[in-house]
Amino acid sequence: MVSIKSDREIKLMMEACRITAETHDMLEKNIKAGMSTYDLDKMAEEFIKSKGGIPAQKGYPSGVKGVLDFPSTLCISINDEVIHGIPSKHRIIQDGDIVSIDLVVLKNGFHGDAARTHLIGNVSEEARKLVEVTKQAFFEAIKFAKEGNRVGDISFAVNDYVKKFGFSVVKEFQGHGIGREMHEEPGVPNYGKQGKGIRLQKGMTIAVEPMVIQKSPEILELEDGWTIVTEDGSLAAHYENTILITEKEAKVLTIV
């Protein structure tokens, strides 16, 4: 079932989304070469709690026997890591890295979800272009996130924009509805056909999240059961926001 939020529920959800956005802004100001991903994770956890939020990804169930529940506040994925990277005291951010950070905040019984990819120091022009295209793919896609359109219109727009630059979208993972649950219906792939999928309705809240790879779209899962990497070792970037479907243009809830 697709959840349609009331005005009251949207107001409550906006609090979680605001903290999500503020946490990303704080991390952007503090991330730098020489830091461990563990340092960033603890910084984010303390900040979220200071705002009255709960780090929703911490303890998220793996659903796979033998794989631990997610242990951290942030998913931090570097260079060829696409998503779900686990922070570590031993993973040091280097000059020239691109670092994707995905975080979810729970407050008032509702979730806010967003991801950003950061350029650290002297990155290559190709890496810079990848990050720019991934971010812009989101904004190109939400032009179609209007009441009466369909999920496929969003999905098509992401892939249509990305492939113009010779990059690939990840097909095994996707955006999603969001609200009282972190992951709700509908799924929002980063590829699809115009005019297909669930019709968008006012009051729907969804996370649109282009995940883009520099070269081949093939991916692998590491032994930790969480981290997803590119099969060919090429770079990957991630950009995501929680949006609200309205009668007119979509409202982005996780940008302040």
Phi, psi and omega in degrees: 000137175274131182271123174258122186273140173283168177302321179295317180294322178297318179299317178295317182294328181298334177294315177296320181293323179297316179295321176303311181296316181295325178294316177299318179298319178296316180295321179300324180286337187251339184293136180198161176299142180100343177279151170271155177293335175296319178301316178298319182297315180293323177300315181293318181299315180296320181295313180300315181294326179294338179265003179087013180260172178239131175291103192285336181284335182292120182087007180297129186293138179287326183076006182237128180299131179090352178254125182294151172299156185298128191270357193228166177287319184249149160265121181238116187238126188245131173059259183275000175278127185276304182209165169068023175295138183265124178302148182210146175296339185265355180262105184259129179288133185247155172301133181095352178287154161247133190235115178266131179237124179242130180216151179228132179246138175249127173206145179059023180082008181232157184251150168234136188225130178203155177222149177222149172245125186257142175265122184254109175066227186271083180272158179291158178296324179294320177295318179298316179297318179302314181294318180296317181294319180299315178296313183293331177301324176298311184290329174294320183291319186285354171298337182258003182272072183232150177307131179100333174284179181239160179306321181301334178293321176293311184300314180300318183296322178299305184294321181300320180287315184298317186290342177297337182257006178082011178265171183236147174265151174282132183257340184279343179234156189208169170287182191193160168294158182207149180177245176294331174254150178296320180238115179235173171285147005266160167289146181232086180296164177264019173206155180166191183245139176299141177079006180248161177092181182297141177284136181283137181234148175304132180098352173286141174239126183223152175259115177259124190216086173303127172242115194235137181245142183300321184233245183295143179280359184290140183230164177225155174255132180284171185295341179290352178081002182236307190293128178253129182235162174285140182295324184266004178080007179283167185287155176223151178223160187215132175218133187210146169217155170273129181236158177247130176279128179237184178292337182243235181280155180296147175257123179275119187269343187249030168234128179242000000 
